[in-house]
């Protein structure tokens, strides 16, 4: 873990970080009210609170992080259902040199939606989104 950024700063700050061999990142989200999402034709309602999402930083990581901060965008990835919702606040990123699935395994929290952000996961992580019930 080396670097943090919050939505309150300019998204261009991301592009100022020197290139490193980053492998993954954690995205910290705050849901201010329950939010409904669906994946694979399954609907779920996430309770308000803190969440952490783990993503790959191998390619175009600055673009990915910058995209997470934009609320106005088309919903393409599972995480977009959260980052486009008005009750969801992107609070911080932490880049890591650990491979994505290893970082997922080291991330505490509960899996509320199996398969969320893990549709292409080769290591059966279960979900790349974790609920942090004790993070108040």
C-alpha positions in Angstrom: 0.0 0.0 0.0 1.5 3.2 -1.1 -0.9 5.8 -2.2 -4.3 7.3 -1.4 -6.6 9.6 -3.2 -10.1 10.9 -2.4 -12.9 12.1 -4.7 -12.6 15.6 -3.1 -9.3 16.1 -4.9 -8.9 16.7 -8.6 -9.1 13.5 -10.6 -6.0 14.8 -12.5 -4.0 14.0 -9.3 -4.1 10.4 -10.3 -2.1 11.1 -13.4 0.7 12.7 -11.4 1.6 9.5 -9.5 4.8 8.1 -10.8 4.5 4.8 -12.7 5.1 1.8 -10.4 4.6 -1.9 -10.9 1.1 -1.7 -9.4 -0.9 -4.9 -9.5 -4.2 -4.0 -7.8 -6.0 -1.4 -5.8 -8.6 -1.1 -3.0 -11.5 1.3 -3.6 -13.2 2.5 -0.4 -16.9 3.4 -0.7 -19.4 4.8 1.6 -23.1 4.0 1.0 -25.2 6.6 2.7 -28.4 4.6 2.3 -29.2 1.1 1.0 -28.5 0.6 -2.7 -30.0 -2.0 -5.0 -27.7 -3.7 -7.6 -28.0 -6.7 -9.9 -25.5 -9.1 -11.4 -26.2 -12.1 -13.6 -30.0 -11.3 -13.4 -29.9 -11.5 -9.6 -31.0 -8.4 -7.6 -29.6 -7.6 -4.2 -29.9 -4.7 -1.8 -26.7 -3.6 -0.1 -27.1 -2.0 3.4 -25.8 1.5 4.1 -22.2 1.5 5.4 -18.6 1.1 4.3 -17.4 -1.2 1.5 -14.1 -2.0 -0.1 -13.8 -3.1 -3.7 -10.6 -4.7 -5.1 -9.7 -4.2 -8.7 -6.8 -4.9 -11.1 -4.2 -2.1 -11.7 -2.1 -4.0 -14.2 -3.3 -2.0 -17.3 -4.7 1.5 -17.5 -4.9 1.8 -13.7 -5.0 5.6 -13.7 -7.9 5.6 -16.2 -9.7 3.0 -14.0 -9.3 5.0 -10.9 -10.3 8.2 -12.6 -13.4 6.5 -14.1 -14.5 5.3 -10.6 -14.7 9.0 -9.6 -17.1 9.9 -12.4 -20.7 9.5 -11.4 -21.9 10.3 -14.9 -21.0 7.3 -17.1 -22.5 4.3 -18.7 -22.8 1.3 -16.4 -20.4 -1.3 -17.8 -18.8 -3.0 -14.8 -20.4 -4.3 -11.6 -18.7 -1.5 -9.6 -20.3 1.1 -11.9 -23.7 0.3 -10.3 -22.3 1.7 -7.1 -20.1 4.5 -8.3 -23.0 6.0 -10.4 -25.5 5.9 -7.6 -26.1 9.3 -5.8 -26.1 7.7 -2.4 -22.6 6.3 -2.9 -19.4 8.2 -2.2 -16.0 7.1 -3.4 -13.7 8.0 -0.5 -10.2 6.7 -1.2 -8.0 4.4 -3.2 -5.0 2.4 -2.1 -2.7 1.0 -4.8 -0.9 -2.3 -4.1 1.9 -4.4 -5.6 0.0 -7.6 -4.6 -1.8 -9.5 -7.3 -5.5 -8.7 -7.4 -6.8 -12.0 -6.0 -4.2 -12.1 -3.2 -5.3 -8.6 -2.2 -8.9 -9.9 -2.1 -7.9 -12.7 0.2 -6.2 -10.2 2.5 -9.2 -7.9 2.6 -11.5 -8.4 5.5 -15.2 -8.0 5.4 -18.4 -9.9 4.5 -19.4 -11.1 1.0 -22.9 -9.8 0.5 -23.1 -10.4 -3.3 -21.3 -13.5 -4.5 -19.5 -12.9 -7.9 -19.6 -9.1 -7.6 -16.6 -7.8 -9.6 -15.3 -11.3 -10.0 -16.9 -12.5 -13.2 -13.5 -13.1 -14.8 -11.8 -14.2 -11.6 -9.7 -17.4 -12.1 -9.0 -18.0 -8.4 -12.6 -18.3 -7.2 -12.4 -15.3 -4.8 -16.1 -15.3 -4.3 -16.5 -11.6 -4.7 -14.2 -8.6 -5.1 -16.6 -6.4 -3.0 -16.5 -6.6 0.8 -18.9 -5.1 3.3 -17.2 -3.6 6.4 -19.9 -3.7 9.1 -17.6 -2.5 11.9 -16.0 0.4 10.0 -18.0 3.3 11.5 
